Amino acid sequence: MILGRQLTEAERHRSQGLYCAFNFVNGMSYMCLGEGVLVLFAAQLGAPNHVVSVLGALLYVGYAMLPLGVLRTARRGAAACQADFWIARNAAALVTASAAAVWIASPRAAWAVLLVGAFLFYGCRAAGSVLFTPLLGDVSTEDEASSVIGRTTGFFNLSAVMAIACVTAVTHRWHGRVALAAIIVAGAALGMCSSFFVRGMKETGAIRDAARAPLLAGMRAALRNRALLRLSFDWFLLNLAIILFVPISVLALKRGCGFDDSKAMICACAQFGAGILSSFACGPLCRAFGPRRVLAVSALGFAAVPFAWLVFPESGSCSLACGIALFFWLGGVYYAIYNATNAAFLDACPDKRDQVAGSVAANLVAGAGAGVAGSILGSWLVSVAGDWAAALPFRAFAGPLGQFRLFFLSVLPVPVAAFLACAWPKRGQRGESAVPGSVRP
């Protein structure tokens, strides 16, 4: 609901609570139809590694649909826009689930249906959530913003762990593509229900008014903001690291270590468990050290992953424990980046009038750009890594896991470049202010 005035303290807190409730239900939904389940579903459909790599990048390629969210926000407001696209997003999830039936007639057609459905799913997700950071900024004071972002994400991860435990039990009892398709359908139903919470939020109307401004002119102006342009570049590299490390790590467990779906979901549970801790800790860390330092340390966290895979056991009783530890690490790093980049955006673009165009510009560069680059680079590298690994005389690159170890080593320069970009001091300044919001363009 758009009030056309500043929110009172009670109205702010109620809207923040509704978004937490939305994220709580949405967390249960996403665990049933998000990246982890889709990767396992693709594996059950027999999709080759390069197709799975493209699937992981579609989360970011879908950012190409961001302008649709701006158009909808200009008519209905940011909260109603997210609610509307959440219905469409979960309808698209039903398309991905239909790939199980299509597979009976043609596996290749099933892979195509999966990719098309995933693109629509992620595209509607991007269009709906394009302005979620400005929306949380609209219902928060400047001092509250980073903690509100972390708290809402923490609720998402809390419910995600609960849901993923249920999914693990289901996949342990029932196996195969039909079981995973049923889980996706259940997740779509939960996602549609979650939209009712965000639809009840109150907002000032500043985001709607900003969305009515000419978008292209606003994007060009936004990218003249040096702080936002720099953040977009850093964000691009960090997203590229996420694309290359997280989905392929799930595939490495499945095809490199021979994990069944239930074991892979246990590792995913650790990932989102770490996300709870990371999300609640990120707000205080951003206030204490500044979001850019949090991003720099997070980039180093991804740089450690290839070395973890080098010593990862291919089989045996300790492989599951190692998988849980690795995905706990990945989850902590991923959600530190997720929360700190959103805090850094509000820091770089504090004026609500600039946040609509700024959010679209930053996400097109950092999201869609990274998605296209990741789909090309990741699918090529994961395809050739098997041939390269077979030609090397090192034992570490032998066996089913060897090609994945080589793949992760080959993409190590990406998180290293992200660290250097985030850690590089601003012009005329050796460090960053410790208080988010104090750095202005």
N, C-alpha and C positions, 0 to 999 in steps of 0.2 A: 504494500500500500504506500503510495506516494503522498506525503503530508504537505510538501511545499514550504517547509520551515525546518529549523534545526530540531533534532530529537532531544527530548528530555532525558535525564539520566535513566529513569525507569524504562523509557522506550528503547534506549540504546541497549540496556541490559537484556530486555526481553527479545530484541532482534538478535543479539548475540547468542542467547539461549536457543532460539529457534534454529539458528545456523548450526549450532552444536548438535541439536537433535537431528537436523538434516544430514549432517556428516556421520552421525552414529548409524542411522539406518542405511545411508548410502555406503558406509564401510562394509556392512553385511552384504549389500548388493554387489559391490565391486569385487569382493572376494569370490563371488560365484561366476563372474564373467569378465574379470580383468585380465591383465597380461599373463599372469601365471597359468590360469585355467585355459586361456586361449592357446598358449604354447603347448600345453599338454594335449589339448584337443587337436591341434594341428599334428602333433606327433601320432596320435591315435588314428588320424586320417591318412597317415603315411606321407605327409608333406616333406619334401627334401629340405636340407638345412638352409639353403638360400631363401626358400619360401618363408621359413620360420623367422629368418633374419629380417625380411621385409615386414613381416607381421609385427615384429617388435618395434620397427621404426614408424609404423602407421599411427601410433599414439601421437607422434609429433607432426607427421605429414597432415594429419587431420586439422592442424592449426590453419590450414588454407581456408577453412570455413569460418574463421573468426569474424569476417565482416558481416556475416549473416546475424551474428549475435549483436553487433552494434546496431544494425537496422531494427532488430526486434526491441532492443533496449530503448531506442529513440521513440518507439510507440508505446511500450508497456512498462518501462523501468527495468532496472538490473535484476531485481529479485524475480519478477514475473517472467523475464526472459530466461533466466536459468531454469525455472520450473517448467516452462514450455518446452525447452530443448531437452530437458531431462526425460520428458515423456517420449520425445522422438528418439533420443539416445537409446532408451531401453527397448523401443520397438525395433531399432536396428539390431540390437542384440539377438532378437528372435530370428533375424535373417542368418546370423552366424550359426545359431543352433540348427537351422534347417540344413546345414552342410552335412549333418549326419545322415539324413535321408537321401540327399543328392549323391552321397558317396556310393550308395548301392548301385546306382546307374553308371557313375563315372567318377573315379577319384580325382582326376584333373579338374572336372567341373566343380567338385566339392571344394577343392583348394581355392578356386576362383570365387565361389560364393563366400567362403570364409574371409578372403581378403576384402571383397566388396563390402560385406557386412561389417567387418572390423573398421574399414575406412569411414563408413557412415556413423558407426558407433563413436569412434574417436572424434570425428568431425563435429557431430552434435554435442559431444562433451565439451569440445573446445569452444564452440559457439555459445553454449550455455554458461560456461565458466569464465569467458574472456574477461569479464569485469568483476569477478568475485573479489579480487584484491581491492579495487576501488570501493566495492560494496562494503567490505569489512572495514575499510577506512572511513566510509560514510557513517557507519553505525558505531564507530569507536573514536575516542580522542587520540591525539598523536601519541600520548604516552601508553595508551592501552593497545595500540594496533599490533605490535609485534607479539605481545602475549596472547591476544585474541586469535591471531593466525595460528600460533603454536597450539593453543587450547583446542580450537576446532579440528585441527589435524590430529591432535591426540585422541579426540573422541572417535574420529574415523578409524584410527589404527586400533583402538581398544575393541571396537565392534568387529574390525577385520580379523583380529586374533580369534574372537569367539566364533565367527562364521567359518574361518578356515579350519578350526578344529572340527566343526560339523562336516565340512567338505572332506576332510581327511578320513573321518569315520565312514562317510558314504563311499568314497573311492576305495577304501579298504574292503568294504562289503560287496560293492558292485563295481565291475570293471568295464572298460571299453568306452567307445565313442557315444553310445546311447546314454550311459550314466552321466557323462560330462555334458551332453546336450541338455539333459534334464536339469542339471545344476545351473546351466546358463539361463534356462527358462525361469527357474526360481529366482535367480538374481535379478532378472528383468522385472519381475513382479515387485520385488522389494524396492528396486530403483524408482519405479513409478509411484509407489507409496511415499517415498522420501520427498518427492517434489511438493507435497502438501505443506511441509514445514517451511520451506524457503518461500513459498507463495504467501505465507502469513507475515513475512517480515515487513517492517516499516522503514522507509528511507526518505531522505530529504527531497529528492527530485533533482539534485545537482548532477547526478550521473546521467539521468535521462536527458537533461538539458544539454549536457556536454556531448552526448551521443548524437544530437541533432545538428551539430556543427559539421561542415564539410570534412569528410574523413581523410581524403588524400592530402588536402592542404594541412590538416592537423598532424598527419603522420610525418610529413616532410618537416614541419616545425618541430615535432617531438624529437626527431633524429638529429636536429641541430643542437639539442640539449646534450652537451658532452658527457655528462654523468650517465644519462640514459643510454647513449650510444655505446659507451664503454661497458655498461652493464649488459647490454644486448650481446656484445661480442663475447664477454665472459660466459654468459648464460648459454650461448651457442655451443661453446666448447664443453661446458658441463653437461648439457643435454646430450651431446654427441657421445660423451663418456658413458652416460646412463644407457643409451641405446646399444652401445657396443658391449657393455659388461653385464647388465642385469638379465635381459631375455636369453642371451646365449649361455649364461650361467645355468639357467633352468634347463636348457637343452643339453648342456654338458652333463648335468646330473642324470638326465633321462637316457641319453644315448652314449655318453662316455663312461658313466659309472653303472649303468643298468638299473637305476632306481625305478621302482614302480610309481604310479601316480600318488599313492598315499604317502610314500616317503618324501617325494618331491614337495607335497603340500605341507608336510611337517617342517621342512626347511623354509617354505614360504611363510609359515606361521612365525618362525623365528625372525624373519625379515620384518614383519609387521609388528611383532613384539618390540623389536628395537626401535621401530618407528614411533611407538608410544613414548619411550624414554627420550628419543631425539627431539620429538615435537615439543614436549613440555619443557625440555632444557634449552631449546633454541632461542626462545624469547629472552630469557636472562643472559644467555651467551651473546646475543646480538646487542643487548643493551650494554653489556660489560666491555665487549671487544670490537663491536661494529660488525655488520653483516659481511663485509668484504673479507675480513680475517676468517670468519667462520667458513666462507666459501673456499678460501685458499686451503685451509686445513682439510676440508672435505675432498677437494681435488686430490690431495696427497693420499687420502683414504682409498680412492679408486686406484691410485698408482701402486698400492700394495697388493691388489687383487691378483695380477698375473703371477706373482711370486707365491701366493697362497695356492694357486692351482698347480704350480710346479711340484709342490710337496703333497698335494691332495692324494689320498689313497684311492686306487682304482676300484678296490673292492675290500671286503673284510668287515669285521664288526665295528671298527672305528670310523668307517666312511660316513655313516649317518651322523655321528657326532661332529665330524669335521664339516659336513654339509650344513648342519644347524649353526655352527660357529661362523662359517663363511657368510651365510645369508643373514645372520644377525648383524655382522659387520656391514654388509651391503645395505641393509635396511637403515641402519643408523646414518650412514653416509648419504643415502638417497634423500631421506627426509630432512636432514640438516640442509641440504642444497635446496629442497623444495621450500622450506620455510624461510631460509635466509635470503633467497632471491626475491621472494615476495616482500619481505621487509625492506630489502635494498631498493625495490621498485618504488615503494612509498617514500623512501628516503630521497631517491633521485628525481621523483616526480610528485612533489607534495601538493601541488595545486589541483583540485578536483576538476577544474576546467580542462586540464591537459591530460588527465589520467586515461580517458577513453582512447583517444588517438595514441597516446603513449603506450598503453597496454597492447593495443593491436599491433603497433609497429614493433615493439619489443618481442612479442610472441611470434610474429611472422618471421622475424630474423632468427630468433633463438629457438623457436619451436619448429615451424615448417621448414626453415632452412636446415636445421640439424636433422630433421626427419628425412629430407631428401638425401642429404649427404650421408647419413647413417645407413639408409636403405641401400645406397649404391656401394659404399665402402664395405659395410658389414656383409652383404650378400656375396660380394666378390671375394673378400678375404676368407669367409667361412667355407666357400666352395674350393678355393685353391689351397687352403691350409692342409687338407688331407694329402694332396700330392706333394706339397713341400715337406710335410712331416715324414712321409714314407721315404723321401730321398735323403733325410738326415741320418747320420750314424748314431745319434744320441738315444739312449734307452728311454729317456723321459718323453720322447715324442713318438714312441711306439704304442701300439694298441689303440683301442677306440678313444681313449682320453687324450692321446698324444696330439691329435689335430686341434683339439680345443685349447690345450696348453700353448701350442704355437700361435693360435689365433689371438689369445689374450696377450701374449708377449708382443705380437705385431702391432697391437693397438695401444701399447703402453705410452707412446708419444702424446696421445690425446690428453690424458689427465695431467701429464707433465706440463703440456702447453697451457692447460686450464689453470694449473697452480701458478705458473709464471705470470699469466695474464691477471689473475686475481691479486697476486702479491705485489705486482708492480706498483710503486707509489704514484699518486696523482701528481700532475705537473705542479711544481712549486710547493710540494707537501710531502714530507717523509712518511707520514702515517695517516691513519684515518681516525676521525673523532670517535670516541667510545660510545657516544650517545646517538642512536639512530634518529634521524630527523634533523641532525645538526649540520649535515653535509648538504649543501644546496647547489643546484646547477649554476 
